[in-house]
Amino acid sequence: MEIRNLYQLYELELLETGSYPARAYKKTFFEMAFILEGKGIQHINQHQLPYSPDKLFLMFPEDLHRFEVQETTRFFFIRFNDSYLKSQSVEWIKKMEFIFHTHNHLPGCILKTITDKPLVRAIIEALIRETGSEHPQRSFVMAQLVNTIITLAARNITLQGNAAAQKQIPGPALPLLNYIHEHIYDPERLKAEKMAAHFNISPNYISEYFKKITGEGLQQYITTYRLKLIETRLRFTDNRIGDIAYEFGFTDESHLNRIFKKYKGQNPTAYRKQHVL
């Protein structure tokens, strides 16, 4: 199995081709492919999906994929690795977290908002122009455009996830889940009595109510979700363990170490060494 690496923070490629490597490959970076022109089939993780102009595909590290070109195609690729993510602000990473928790995402075009398709195309075309220019602050402009595309991708995946959740999760659970996600960095707001007051439910009943409509205990869900976000910090930032503990409301670094090891079987430092690409 061929494995491809990326040796810079991000990479852009405009490719016009009537063929594509026949063998699928894995990579150690994130990759987005926008179709400017052409038709064919995307093969990804045992799925086959047609592609056509104005479709945007997102491939995660370890995804197995290739394109089968049926008509000459103009691809625009945006590739970025964990070092690129680490170079961004924590606030930006927080906004992108939904992407990093959907590795088992549904394959296919991620642009579910019709108005975002021409917007992404316009940004891609601007990137192509900037690539061939010598304008002042060219690199800064290009980085901002890349971030905008990643942000639009995150928005569309979020909308896709919300739509799927509405089909799979009972309606009464969604406000509770959204509340938890919104306040995951503020443990005080996630105490049973605070949530009960917010939703006008008895403090003695809210945990039972949450389990009844979701099938999972309230504190168990909060802990699991918080640890998923911490995994993202460990993989995609250089933040110190103590800073991560403070960010998520743990008493100190040892408190985080104890909880993380209890659920993950290893401490945060060992997890980071094992999972950083």
LUMLO-40322 format. One line per 8 residues: number of its first residue (from 0); for each residue x negated, y, z negated of N, C-alpha, C. Coordinates in steps of 0.1 Angstrom, whole numbers, plus 5000, padded with zeros to 4 digits. Layout:
# residues N
NUM = X:Y:Z:X:Y:Z:X:Y:Z  ...
This chain:
# residues 277
0 = 4992:4988:5000:5000:5000:5000:4991:5013:5000  4993:5021:5010:4986:5034:5011:4990:5043:5000  4981:5050:4993:4984:5060:4983:4977:5073:4987  4985:5084:4988:4980:5097:4992:4979:5106:4980  4969:5114:4980:4966:5124:4969:4966:5138:4975  4968:5147:4966:4968:5162:4969:4957:5168:4961  4948:5175:4968:4936:5180:4961:4937:5195:4959  4948:5201:4960:4950:5215:4958:4964:5217:4951
8 = 4966:5229:4946:4978:5231:4938:4991:5229:4946  4991:5234:4958:5002:5231:4967:4997:5232:4982  5005:5226:4991:5001:5225:5005:5013:5226:5014  5011:5234:5024:5022:5235:5034:5018:5229:5047  5027:5223:5054:5024:5217:5067:5036:5218:5077  5033:5224:5088:5043:5224:5099:5039:5214:5109  5048:5204:5111:5044:5192:5119:5055:5190:5130  5052:5190:5143:5061:5187:5153:5056:5174:5159
16 = 5065:5164:5160:5060:5150:5164:5071:5142:5169  5068:5133:5178:5077:5123:5183:5076:5110:5177  5067:5109:5167:5065:5097:5159:5061:5100:5145  5060:5090:5137:5056:5091:5123:5049:5078:5119  5040:5079:5109:5034:5066:5105:5044:5055:5102  5042:5044:5108:5053:5033:5107:5054:5028:5093  5043:5028:5086:5043:5022:5073:5046:5032:5062  5055:5028:5053:5058:5037:5042:5046:5038:5033
24 = 5046:5049:5025:5034:5051:5016:5039:5057:5003  5031:5056:4993:5033:5063:4980:5023:5074:4979  5027:5084:4970:5018:5095:4968:5018:5099:4953  5009:5107:4949:5008:5112:4935:5012:5126:4933  5021:5131:4942:5026:5145:4942:5040:5145:4946  5047:5157:4944:5060:5160:4948:5059:5165:4963  5070:5161:4970:5070:5166:4984:5084:5169:4988  5085:5181:4995:5098:5184:5001:5096:5185:5016
32 = 5106:5180:5023:5105:5180:5038:5118:5187:5043  5116:5198:5051:5128:5205:5057:5127:5202:5072  5139:5199:5077:5140:5196:5091:5144:5208:5099  5135:5213:5107:5138:5225:5115:5145:5221:5128  5140:5210:5134:5146:5205:5147:5144:5190:5147  5153:5183:5154:5151:5169:5156:5161:5160:5149  5161:5147:5152:5169:5138:5145:5162:5125:5143  5166:5117:5133:5160:5104:5130:5165:5099:5117
40 = 5158:5090:5111:5162:5083:5099:5151:5085:5088  5155:5088:5076:5146:5088:5065:5147:5074:5058  5136:5068:5055:5136:5055:5048:5129:5059:5034  5137:5056:5023:5132:5060:5010:5137:5049:5000  5128:5043:4994:5131:5033:4983:5143:5024:4987  5141:5017:4998:5150:5007:5004:5163:5013:5009  5164:5027:5010:5176:5033:5015:5173:5039:5029  5183:5039:5038:5181:5046:5051:5192:5056:5053
48 = 5187:5068:5056:5197:5079:5058:5193:5088:5070  5203:5092:5078:5200:5100:5089:5195:5114:5085  5187:5120:5093:5183:5134:5091:5186:5142:5104  5188:5155:5102:5191:5164:5113:5187:5178:5109  5187:5188:5117:5183:5201:5113:5190:5207:5101  5182:5215:5093:5186:5222:5081:5189:5212:5069  5183:5200:5070:5184:5191:5058:5170:5192:5050  5171:5192:5037:5160:5193:5028:5159:5180:5020
56 = 5148:5173:5021:5146:5161:5013:5135:5163:5002  5138:5157:4991:5128:5158:4979:5123:5144:4976  5110:5142:4977:5104:5129:4973:5096:5131:4961  5097:5122:4951:5090:5122:4939:5077:5114:4940  5068:5117:4931:5056:5108:4930:5061:5093:4928  5055:5084:4935:5058:5070:4934:5070:5066:4943  5077:5075:4949:5087:5072:4959:5081:5065:4971  5087:5055:4976:5082:5049:4988:5090:5054:5000
64 = 5084:5060:5010:5092:5066:5020:5084:5068:5033  5092:5070:5044:5087:5074:5057:5099:5079:5065  5096:5085:5077:5106:5090:5086:5105:5082:5099  5116:5079:5104:5117:5072:5117:5123:5083:5127  5114:5088:5136:5117:5099:5145:5124:5093:5157  5137:5098:5160:5144:5094:5171:5144:5105:5182  5143:5117:5178:5141:5129:5187:5130:5137:5182  5122:5143:5191:5111:5151:5186:5115:5160:5175
72 = 5108:5160:5164:5112:5166:5152:5101:5176:5147  5106:5188:5143:5097:5198:5136:5100:5197:5121  5090:5192:5114:5091:5191:5099:5084:5202:5093  5088:5207:5082:5080:5216:5074:5079:5210:5060  5067:5207:5056:5064:5200:5043:5059:5210:5033  5064:5209:5021:5059:5216:5009:5055:5205:4999  5042:5204:4996:5037:5194:4986:5031:5202:4974  5034:5197:4962:5028:5203:4950:5026:5192:4940
80 = 5016:5194:4932:5013:5184:4922:5015:5189:4908  5011:5181:4898:5014:5185:4884:5006:5197:4880  4994:5199:4886:4986:5211:4883:4993:5223:4887  5001:5223:4898:5008:5234:4903:5019:5238:4892  5025:5227:4887:5036:5229:4877:5030:5235:4864  5018:5230:4861:5011:5235:4849:5007:5250:4850  5006:5254:4862:5001:5268:4864:5013:5278:4863  5025:5273:4861:5037:5281:4860:5040:5284:4845
88 = 5049:5293:4843:5053:5296:4829:5062:5285:4823  5062:5284:4810:5070:5274:4804:5085:5277:4807  5089:5290:4807:5103:5293:4810:5107:5288:4824  5098:5289:4834:5101:5284:4847:5102:5269:4847  5093:5262:4840:5094:5248:4839:5107:5243:4832  5112:5251:4822:5124:5247:4816:5136:5247:4826  5136:5257:4835:5146:5258:4845:5145:5247:4855  5133:5241:4857:5131:5231:4867:5133:5217:4861
96 = 5135:5216:4848:5135:5203:4841:5145:5193:4847  5156:5198:4852:5166:5189:4857:5160:5180:4868  5152:5186:4877:5146:5179:4888:5137:5168:4882  5129:5171:4872:5120:5161:4867:5126:5150:4859  5139:5151:4856:5146:5140:4849:5156:5133:4859  5154:5134:4872:5163:5127:4881:5154:5119:4891  5144:5112:4885:5136:5104:4894:5144:5093:4902  5155:5089:4896:5164:5079:4902:5175:5086:4909
104 = 5172:5098:4915:5182:5106:4921:5187:5099:4934  5199:5103:4938:5205:5097:4950:5197:5103:4962  5193:5094:4971:5186:5099:4983:5194:5107:4992  5188:5114:5001:5195:5122:5011:5192:5137:5009  5199:5145:5018:5197:5160:5017:5201:5165:5004  5193:5173:4997:5196:5178:4984:5204:5192:4985  5205:5197:4997:5213:5210:4998:5228:5207:4999  5234:5208:4987:5249:5206:4987:5257:5219:4988
112 = 5250:5230:4987:5257:5243:4989:5255:5248:5003  5266:5249:5011:5264:5252:5025:5257:5265:5027  5259:5275:5019:5253:5288:5021:5238:5287:5018  5233:5277:5011:5219:5276:5008:5211:5271:5020  5217:5264:5029:5210:5259:5041:5204:5270:5049  5211:5280:5053:5205:5291:5061:5195:5299:5053  5197:5300:5040:5188:5307:5031:5175:5300:5030  5175:5287:5028:5163:5279:5028:5156:5280:5041
120 = 5163:5279:5052:5157:5279:5065:5150:5293:5067  5156:5304:5063:5150:5317:5064:5137:5318:5056  5137:5312:5044:5125:5312:5036:5114:5304:5042  5118:5292:5048:5108:5284:5054:5102:5292:5066  5110:5298:5074:5105:5306:5086:5096:5317:5081  5100:5323:5070:5091:5334:5064:5078:5328:5060  5078:5316:5054:5065:5309:5050:5057:5306:5062  5063:5302:5073:5055:5299:5085:5049:5312:5091
128 = 5056:5323:5090:5050:5336:5095:5039:5340:5086  5041:5339:5073:5030:5343:5063:5018:5334:5065  5020:5322:5068:5008:5313:5070:4999:5318:5081  5005:5323:5091:4997:5328:5103:4993:5342:5102  4996:5349:5091:4993:5363:5090:4981:5366:5082  4977:5379:5082:4966:5383:5074:4970:5395:5065  4983:5395:5061:4989:5406:5054:4983:5406:5040  4983:5418:5034:4978:5419:5020:4987:5411:5010
136 = 4981:5405:5000:4988:5398:4990:4996:5386:4996  4990:5381:5007:4997:5370:5014:4998:5357:5005  4988:5354:4998:4989:5342:4989:4999:5343:4978  5000:5355:4973:5010:5358:4962:5024:5356:4968  5027:5362:4979:5040:5362:4986:5044:5347:4989  5034:5339:4994:5037:5325:4998:5040:5317:4985  5033:5320:4974:5036:5312:4962:5050:5316:4957  5054:5328:4958:5067:5332:4953:5078:5326:4962
144 = 5076:5325:4975:5085:5318:4984:5086:5303:4981  5075:5297:4978:5075:5283:4974:5083:5281:4962  5081:5289:4952:5089:5288:4939:5103:5290:4941  5107:5299:4950:5121:5302:4953:5128:5289:4959  5121:5282:4968:5126:5270:4974:5128:5259:4964  5118:5258:4955:5119:5248:4944:5131:5251:4935  5133:5264:4932:5144:5268:4924:5157:5265:4930  5158:5268:4943:5171:5264:4951:5173:5249:4951
152 = 5162:5242:4952:5164:5227:4952:5169:5223:4938  5164:5229:4927:5168:5226:4914:5183:5229:4912  5187:5241:4917:5201:5245:4916:5210:5234:4923  5206:5230:4935:5215:5221:4942:5215:5207:4936  5204:5203:4930:5204:5190:4923:5212:5191:4911  5212:5202:4904:5220:5204:4892:5235:5203:4896  5239:5210:4907:5253:5209:4911:5257:5195:4915  5248:5188:4921:5250:5174:4925:5252:5166:4913
160 = 5243:5168:4903:5244:5160:4890:5257:5163:4883  5261:5176:4883:5274:5180:4876:5286:5173:4882  5286:5173:4896:5297:5167:4903:5297:5152:4900  5286:5145:4899:5285:5131:4896:5290:5129:4882  5286:5138:4873:5289:5136:4859:5305:5137:4857  5311:5146:4865:5325:5148:4863:5333:5136:4867  5327:5128:4876:5333:5115:4880:5331:5104:4870  5319:5104:4864:5316:5093:4855:5318:5096:4840
168 = 5317:5108:4836:5319:5112:4822:5332:5117:4819  5339:5113:4809:5352:5118:4805:5352:5133:4804  5362:5139:4809:5363:5154:4809:5360:5160:4795  5366:5155:4784:5363:5161:4771:5348:5161:4767  5340:5152:4773:5326:5151:4769:5318:5162:4775  5322:5168:4786:5313:5177:4793:5310:5190:4785  5320:5196:4779:5316:5208:4771:5306:5205:4760  5308:5193:4753:5299:5189:4743:5284:5187:4748
176 = 5283:5180:4759:5270:5178:4765:5264:5191:4770  5272:5199:4776:5266:5212:4781:5261:5221:4769  5269:5220:4758:5265:5227:4746:5251:5222:4741  5250:5209:4740:5237:5203:4736:5226:5207:4745  5228:5206:4758:5217:5210:4767:5213:5225:4766  5223:5233:4764:5220:5247:4763:5212:5251:4750  5215:5243:4739:5209:5247:4726:5199:5237:4721  5193:5229:4731:5184:5218:4727:5171:5224:4720
184 = 5168:5236:4722:5156:5242:4716:5159:5249:4702  5172:5248:4698:5176:5254:4686:5183:5244:4677  5175:5236:4669:5181:5225:4661:5192:5229:4652  5192:5242:4647:5202:5247:4638:5216:5246:4644  5216:5250:4657:5229:5250:4664:5234:5236:4667  5226:5226:4666:5229:5212:4669:5233:5204:4657  5234:5211:4645:5238:5204:4633:5253:5201:4635  5258:5190:4629:5272:5186:4631:5282:5197:4627
192 = 5279:5204:4616:5288:5214:4611:5289:5226:4621  5277:5230:4627:5277:5241:4636:5285:5237:4649  5283:5225:4654:5290:5221:4666:5305:5219:4663  5308:5214:4651:5322:5213:4647:5329:5226:4647  5323:5236:4641:5329:5249:4641:5330:5255:4655  5320:5253:4663:5321:5259:4677:5333:5253:4685  5335:5240:4683:5346:5233:4690:5359:5231:4682  5359:5237:4670:5371:5236:4662:5375:5222:4659
200 = 5365:5214:4655:5367:5200:4652:5362:5198:4637  5368:5189:4630:5364:5187:4616:5349:5182:4616  5341:5187:4607:5327:5183:4606:5326:5168:4603  5336:5162:4596:5336:5148:4593:5340:5139:4604  5345:5145:4615:5350:5138:4626:5342:5139:4639  5334:5150:4640:5328:5153:4653:5318:5142:4658  5311:5135:4649:5302:5125:4653:5310:5113:4658  5321:5109:4651:5329:5098:4656:5336:5102:4669
208 = 5340:5115:4670:5347:5119:4683:5337:5118:4694  5324:5123:4692:5314:5123:4703:5312:5108:4707  5310:5099:4698:5308:5085:4702:5320:5079:4709  5332:5083:4705:5344:5078:4711:5345:5081:4726  5341:5094:4729:5342:5098:4743:5330:5096:4752  5318:5093:4745:5306:5091:4753:5300:5077:4751  5304:5070:4741:5299:5057:4738:5285:5057:4732  5280:5069:4728:5267:5071:4722:5268:5080:4710
216 = 5260:5077:4700:5260:5085:4688:5255:5099:4690  5261:5109:4683:5257:5123:4686:5242:5126:4684  5237:5122:4672:5223:5124:4669:5214:5116:4678  5219:5104:4682:5211:5096:4691:5209:5103:4704  5220:5108:4709:5220:5115:4722:5211:5127:4722  5212:5135:4711:5204:5147:4710:5189:5143:4709  5186:5133:4702:5172:5128:4701:5167:5124:4714  5175:5116:4721:5170:5110:4734:5168:5121:4744
224 = 5177:5131:4745:5176:5142:4754:5164:5150:4751  5162:5153:4738:5150:5161:4734:5137:5154:4737  5136:5141:4735:5124:5134:4739:5121:5134:4754  5132:5134:4762:5130:5134:4776:5124:5148:4780  5128:5158:4774:5122:5171:4777:5108:5172:4772  5105:5166:4761:5091:5166:4755:5082:5158:4765  5088:5147:4770:5080:5140:4780:5076:5149:4792  5085:5157:4796:5082:5166:4807:5071:5176:4803
232 = 5071:5181:4791:5061:5190:4786:5047:5183:4787  5047:5171:4782:5035:5163:4781:5029:5160:4795  5038:5158:4805:5033:5154:4818:5030:5166:4826  5037:5177:4825:5036:5188:4834:5031:5201:4829  5026:5201:4816:5020:5213:4810:5008:5209:4802  5000:5219:4799:4988:5216:4791:4991:5221:4776  5004:5223:4773:5007:5228:4760:5002:5219:4749  4997:5225:4738:4992:5217:4727:5004:5210:4720
240 = 5001:5198:4714:5012:5191:4708:5019:5199:4697  5011:5206:4689:5017:5215:4679:5026:5225:4684  5023:5231:4696:5031:5241:4702:5044:5235:4707  5043:5223:4712:5055:5216:4717:5064:5212:4705  5058:5208:4694:5066:5205:4682:5073:5218:4677  5067:5229:4677:5073:5242:4673:5084:5246:4682  5082:5244:4695:5092:5248:4705:5105:5240:4703  5104:5227:4700:5116:5219:4698:5121:5218:4684
248 = 5116:5226:4675:5121:5227:4662:5117:5216:4652  5106:5209:4655:5101:5199:4645:5093:5207:4634  5093:5200:4623:5086:5207:4611:5072:5210:4614  5065:5200:4620:5051:5202:4624:5047:5191:4634  5034:5191:4637:5029:5181:4647:5031:5167:4643  5029:5165:4630:5030:5151:4625:5044:5146:4625  5054:5155:4623:5068:5152:4624:5071:5147:4638  5067:5155:4648:5069:5151:4662:5062:5138:4665
256 = 5050:5136:4660:5043:5123:4663:5050:5111:4657  5056:5113:4646:5063:5102:4639:5076:5098:4647  5084:5109:4651:5096:5106:4658:5093:5100:4672  5083:5106:4679:5080:5102:4693:5075:5088:4693  5067:5084:4683:5062:5070:4682:5073:5060:4679  5082:5065:4671:5093:5056:4667:5101:5052:4679  5104:5062:4688:5113:5059:4700:5105:5054:4712  5092:5059:4713:5085:5056:4726:5073:5046:4724
264 = 5071:5042:4711:5061:5032:4709:5046:5037:4709  5044:5050:4711:5031:5056:4711:5032:5070:4708  5021:5076:4704:5021:5090:4700:5021:5099:4712  5024:5112:4711:5024:5121:4723:5011:5122:4731  5000:5121:4723:4987:5122:4730:4984:5110:4739  4988:5098:4734:4986:5086:4742:4995:5086:4754  5008:5091:4752:5017:5092:4763:5012:5101:4774  5006:5112:4770:5001:5122:4780:4990:5116:4788
272 = 4981:5109:4781:4969:5103:4788:4974:5092:4798  4985:5085:4794:4989:5074:4802:4997:5078:4814  5005:5090:4813:5014:5093:4823:5011:5105:4832  5000:5113:4828:4996:5124:4837:4991:5118:4850  4995:5124:4861:4992:5118:4874:4977:5120:4877
